[in-house]
Each structure stands twice: as structure tokens, then as C-alpha cells.
Amino acid sequence: MELQATPHNAVLRFQVLGPVQAWRDEQPLALGSPQQQAVLTALLLHHGRPVTTQELVDGLWGDRPPPQAVAALRTYVSRLRSVVEPGRAVRKPAELLVSVRDGYALHIPDEALDLAVFDAQVAKAGSARQSGQPETAYQLLTSALAMWSGQPLAGLPGPYTETQRQRLLDRQLATREERCTVALEIDLHAEIVTELTNLTAAHPLHERLRELLMLALYRCGRQADALSVYAATRKLLIDELGVEPGAALAAMHSRILSADPTLLNSAPELRVPTVESAPLAPPAQLPADVSDFSGRNGLVQDLREVLRGASGQAVVVTSLAGIGGVGKTTLAVHVAHSVRTEFPDGQLYVDLRGVSAKPTDPAVVLGDFLFALGITEAPESFEQRVAMYRSTLADRRMLIMLDNAHDAQQIMPLIPGVAGCAVLATSRSRLAGIPGAHLFDVEELTPEEALELFGAIAGRHRIEAEPEAALAVVTSCGFLPLAVRIAAARLASRPRWSVADLARRLADQRRRLDELQLGNLAVETTLGLGYGQLKPAEARAFRLLALVDCPDLPLSAVAALLGTSQDEAEEVAEALVEANMLECFTPGRYRYHDLLRLFAQKQREKVGDLADSQAALLRLHAMLVATVRNVAQILEPDDQQIEPLQVVTHPGDQVNGPDSARGWLRSELALILGAIEDAIDGPMELRRLAIDLLVVLNTVAEEPNHAQRIRRTLAVAERASAECQDHEALARVHYTVAFFAYLTGDYREAEQSFRNCLAHVGTQAPGLRSAASSALGSVLTASRPAEALPFLEEARDLSTTLAAMGSAARIQGNIARVHLKLENWDAAVGSATEAVATARSSGNVRCLADTLYQLGVVLRSTGSPAEAATQLREAHQLYQDQQQPVWEGLSLARLAGCLLADDQVKEAALAAEEALTIAQEMDTAYCQGLANAALGEALLRLGQPERGLAVLAEAHGIFTRLGVPEANAVRSLIDDQHTEPSSNDAP
């Protein structure tokens, strides 16, 4: 399907037939909060038609909207615009998500929405059926239904979404019913029995589905089962509704009782051998299919298609690989049963015990298979057994299921020699050594599939009563079918437990594996079988790579933890991937399934290799510290370097250029934070490396969304460093605490922590003293500028002595702000201009952006708003290029103030709204205050006093909480309107 490009030459694609998702050029987009996604959904489902603001508010909140509902809605729309049109200039009107009268409309091509494509395919199927092409209709309906990926609009709030979710589910059910009807027209009755059974279980009062199921069962020769369906339906209807079955269902019952020949349609005549000439019954060795099989729809369909193609020139060999407990055998048995009619000469099955100490000998398997095929005297020679087996199967059409294979060598002798037969194998490892084999990876269930399985076993009514707890349970199970099945069975056997009770027990990671066992079923036992097959070096790697709790590990981190070269580390990691004890979805990056990580940690505790683990963490931190320094050298080449606590010799990863440096930071931030948390309470050497990592990280990474997590870690570091009176470490801890307090707007804590840092710092760390003095001066500038000036001047002199010109330029810009506060106008402009000149000569682009920002603020305050706007626009562009969203938002908020002063009110409102969106996403309070203040004033001047005052009240509350003097200016604006702030405004 070829999609049209958006005005920005990017292909957008949206999904509503499942959890709401979107992609640009096949890259997933972050759609924000559930409420924001609900707004997007409403726009998508209106197919380009306008939706009024009131309709959106009603659809999202019903009859109980919050006080600021319209403002929140505008924020959601603004954020969505930045998602669908990320490159749109500040003043350029939106082209996709447009404002229409009192509302909005989303203009995208029909083929960009999966629902529109689904509807088109269903319509084509209807036309094909009417024109006498039922096979084409069936294919189109199957293709359309394959587009569904779970419950539509899953997890989204609001009455509109609830209504649309049910409408879509009804649409899906009608289409599934239509496909089953068409399947019966083309004699695919055996293929749809399972689907119809599941549908009637889910919709027990839907008589048409029961009618189709009865017909399908009858055509499969299961007359008694078909009549049982009618009896059960009649009882249900009488018990539930007090009515008899409808005319159509009753007529089907009568026709089956009378063996109406027209019911068989064009089904093939059944072969019924006489008693005298009956041949040996074909083997039917498949294990029983599970009644609660759920999910895997796409994979099941793919496997069926491959197995049904077993009439070509070669034997079809299909292999399923995955970790223990992922449901390979259950899936294979289910698929095998669904294609039994394709293999009328029977099905063979064997458990090859591939993960046991002694895998099954292929010679023994051949003897058993030959016996099942009617040969009671098998040859002694292995080669003769292979030859006889292949000769016996030469003219037959059989399915051979080889479960739990050890490797390709074990199953090669069991593959028939000519076409007509098919082999379906399962294994923990990928059987890539089999020529021409179709290899499938079996992954964990989706959340929707896991919940469906959980409900089928534990009782759907219990899941529906506690949906959040149920999702927590299956999440704790890692969506692994075995774990979900065990958890559900435990709940089913304990009627007094609530789902929340089980969720709480599984929430404790230390006990989770112990909880996931019932009778002879245990997740830990299943995982242990795979672990037992690993070589010693692989087992050590499996344990060590779970030391850090992070989503995935790059190859450089793997090498550091293992203490090997990257080539050696890759060889071991790939061996673990082949054994399905580790996952690799992106070349060079490795991750665990959640339960495998817990299992690895438990094995490490059992082995007790504490020294090896600590050495691995030391190597990892040395690599990370060195690499972050490499990044800092590229992004801030002239910035002040803070002296490290620990000297590292590791060269670190090499990054080439600013884009590569920022990309490395984004991709490895989770690893860095996880490593710090695992080391911060460890031995002194490891803790000091973790503190060094935090200090150097905060010079290049602005991540306020992680600030609370880092501050919790710093509290641990502060306690541990104080206990051993490590003053050098305490100085750096206090500096980092202050940095993140400042970043999140807690200026009182920032001031105290910077002072604590200076109290602990010694004379051997002039870089740290300069950085702390500079930061403390910046904090004091707003409220006590005269007190700030000595700190800033000391910091500037130290930076100049250390030849850190980037830092010196920034500090000079801060000194300009102090002069501004002291009303030394000429000194302020002179200092800010000098700072920009120093930054330009240094070649440090980030530093230049910072000094341009300072110059813009000074010029705006000294009566030159147009010139200030020029400086701020350049700063904003540089921040945007450098991917510094916090400062991008601040520069836009300041620009909005300049535009207001220059009577460009509409442009000011646009800039302020964009700044506010960024500030809310990055959770930066001061920027939210500036943006609200500018937006509120702009709205007043645009003739929107009610909304303007509300926004100004929000700004006043933020500035008051921060304790900054900007609160007074906003109060004056409010008072000028002769209106008191709203009741929820801060005092």
C-alpha cells in the first residue's frame, strides 16, 4: 500500500484498529498522554470533517469537564501539531491539523488510516462475492481482519472513545461473521471451526454464529457436536431470555436431523472403508490442542500458509524458536491441528528432549515412527532406518511434528526425502542449519493477548472487575504464556484472592519467580533448562549482563562487563541470542526478557561471584565516564572541566561530531542511569565513579524528566559519602543536587546545595569551584544581584585562568544580567556584547547560543526589543539545531516578550504557545511561567480578557511558588484589569 506524502515529504500512517499508534516514514511517533491520544482519535475518526471544541470537550470529559478543559484541549492540539508537522515554522499556519471555525480538522489521505483501508477492503470483498468470486472475497476479508492488532483504542478515556470502541468491535465481529460465511461457500469448514467456537464463546447469544458453527461441524462429519451446539444454545436462550431459538437456527437443527444432502454443498465425499478391507488407521499422534489458545493470529496464519504449500518440489520444513515458556509447543500443536485435513495420511509427533541432559537419539525416533507407519521390524542400521523411513513416506502426505529439538543435526534424519510431507519443529535455538527451512521467532504475547489468556483461565468476570490489576499481573509475567497460565491458574484455584492480591505478590521482583509456580509447572524450572545448556563462558556472560537494570545494552557495554574485546563479546552475546537466552532486535544491542533477567540475577546470587560482578561494574563505569567525557568535549569543547574523583584509563566509545554525540546520549541515557543506581551504594571506588558519571553527565544532558530519579540516587550517594567523610565526593554530590534542583525550578534548594558544595570543595578542584560559584551567582541574580556579583567574578577569573573560554563567556553573560538587575544599563549591554564576542571566537556553538540568549534579555530590558528579538531568534535556532528543548522553550518565551514590546501581538501569542507546549513537555516551571505571562498579555491585547486573565493567573501562581520577582509584574497586569486572580492562585 503506497501512502501519500505529507506537505513535509514524510509519509504518515495511523492505527486505530488496536492501540492508537502513528508512524512517520515507518518510525513510531510519541503521541503523548491518553487524553491527547483521545483527541487525535476523535479527529481521525471524523475523516477530515471538522470537530468543534465543544464536541471534543464533551467526548473527552463528558458532562464533568475540568475548569481548564478548553485550555488543556488547545495544549493537546498544539502538541499533536508538533508531532504531525515537526518542521513547521513558528509563524507558518498548520497544513494537516488545522483550525476550522470553532474547532479542528485533521487532513490526511484515506490510505494513511488503517480503518479507511479496512473499510475499503471489506467493500471490495462484498463486490467480489456478489460477482461470483467467493475465493477473492475470502482473501480480501482475511487480509482486512489481519490489520487488527488488539482491542481498538485500547486504554483511551472518554465517552466518545468508549462509543467508538464498541462500534469498531461490532464492525470487526460483523466482518468475521462474513468471512466465516464465505469460508463455508468455498468448503473451508474445517479451517473455521476453531474460530467459530471462539466467537460463539465470546458472543453466546449471537444465533447466526451458532448457525454457522453447526453447519461447519456437520460438514466435518461431527453431526453429534453440531446437535450439541443447538441444545446448548436453546438452553442458554431459555435460561437467559425465556425465548426459543430463532427460525434460522431451528431450521438448521431440523436439516441436520434429517441429513439434508444440500447441507454438504460441494464438500468432498468421505472415504469410508469396509470392515473387511480397512487399512491400518493413519497415525494421529498430535497432542491435544488447548481449549484456551489465544492470540498469535498473524503467526498462525503465516504458518498455515507455509504448511499448506507442502505440495511443491521439496519438503516443507518449518521451525519455531523462542525462549522457554513462550508457547512454542502450544502454538505448533494448535497450528498442526488446524491443518490436519491437508495431511490425510496422518501426523507423527515426538518430543526430542532437546534441553535435557540426554536429547532423544534420532535412531530411536525412526524406529518409533516406522512402527507407527505399520513396519513392525525396523532395521538395526541407522542408515537403513533413514532409508526405509523416507521410502515409506515417499507416496504419502503427512505432517511430522518434531518438538523441543536440540539442534539441526538431531532433526535432519527425520526430514522426509520427497515433497508432499511437511515438518513442523520447535526449538530453543534457531535451526538455521536446515537448508530451505522457514524460520519463525515466537515472541511473548501482546498485552491484549496476555489478558485474553489470563481471563480465559482465571475467569473473565474477575478480569473485567479489576482491569488495571490484571494488566499489572500479565506485565509482571513479562507477557510470557507459561507465566500468564501459571498466574491465572493460581488465581482460579484461590477464589478468595482478588486480582490485586496476586498483582501485589508479583510486584516484588525478588519473589516473582517463586510465585510463578504451580504444581509441576514453574517458570524458573523451564528457564533453567536453557541455562543448563550454556557453556561456562556463556553462563558467566548471561549472569553478568544482568548486572545493570536497563532496557538494552550496546556491544561496548557488553565488552566492558565481560572484560573482553568487542569481537569476543559479540561472539558470546550472539551465542546467547542463538540459545534464546538473550534478545537482539537491533544489531549490536542486546536485552533480556524481563523474567530471564530476574533468573540471571538469581543465578548470579547462587554462584556468588561478587568480586567478578564488582570488577565488571568498575569496567562499565570507566567506559561510561570516558565516553561521556568524549561527548562533552565535542558538545562543549571550551567548557569548564570539573576534576574527577577517580582517574580512568579506558578510552571510551568514540563519537564523531555533535549529532553522533547527542545520539549516543539519547540511546544510552537509560544505561547510564541504571548503572549509576546499581553502583551508588557500593564500594567507595565504584561509588566515586558513579558520582563522576553524574557530574559529567549533567554538563551535557538536560533531562528534567529524569531529575527526580537522579535526585533519589543522589540522596543515597550523599548518605554514603557522609558516613565515610569523603568531602571530595560530597562536594560533587551537592553540586549535582543543586544542578537538578535549579533545572526543575527549586531555587531555594539549589542555592543551599551550591553553598554546601563550596563548603566541601578543596583547593585542588578549581574547576568545580568555578562551576559552583558561577551557578550560585546565577541563582542569586534574580533576587540578590549585588550578592551574586562576587561569586560570578570569582568564577569568571578561575575559568580564564584555566583557559575555559566557553565557561568564561557564559559567566560574562550572567554578569551582564546582574548589571541589569542593578540598573547599570551600559555595563549590562557591554558585558553581554563581550560575552557574545568571546563565544563566537571560541567556536563553541552551544556557548554562543547561551550568550546570545543573555544579550537578548539585556537588550529587551534596556529598551531595544527589535534588536533583542534578532539575538533571541538566532539563539533559538542554535538551540533547536543542538536539540536543547529546555533552552529552546526559554528562548521562545523571551522572544514572545520582545514581540509584545514591538507590538507584534499575534506573532507573540504564537511564540508563547509554542514555548508553553515545550515547557509543559519538559516540566520546566520557570519557562512555563514566562510563556504563560507572555501569552496572557497577548490575549488581553487581542481582546480575549477572560482567557488572558486565566493564563496570567497561572503564570502568577508559578512565579509565586518559585519565589521570583516576575510574580510582581504579572500581578500588576492582572490588577490593571480590575480583576482579582482566580481562587486557586497561590497567595
Beta strands, then each sheet from edge to edge (+ up, - down):
strand 1: 12-15
strand 2: 21-24
strand 3: 27-28
strand 4: 51-52
strand 5: 97-99
strand 6: 103-106
strand 7: 316-321
strand 8: 347-351
strand 9: 399-405
strand 10: 422-427
strand 11: 438-441
strand 12: 517-518
strand 13: 521-522
strand 14: 553-554
strand 15: 583-586
strand 16: 589-591
sheet 1: 1+ 2- 3+
sheet 2: 4+ 6- 5+
sheet 3: 8+ 9+ 10+ 7+ 11+
sheet 4: 12+ 13-
sheet 5: 14+ 16- 15+
end
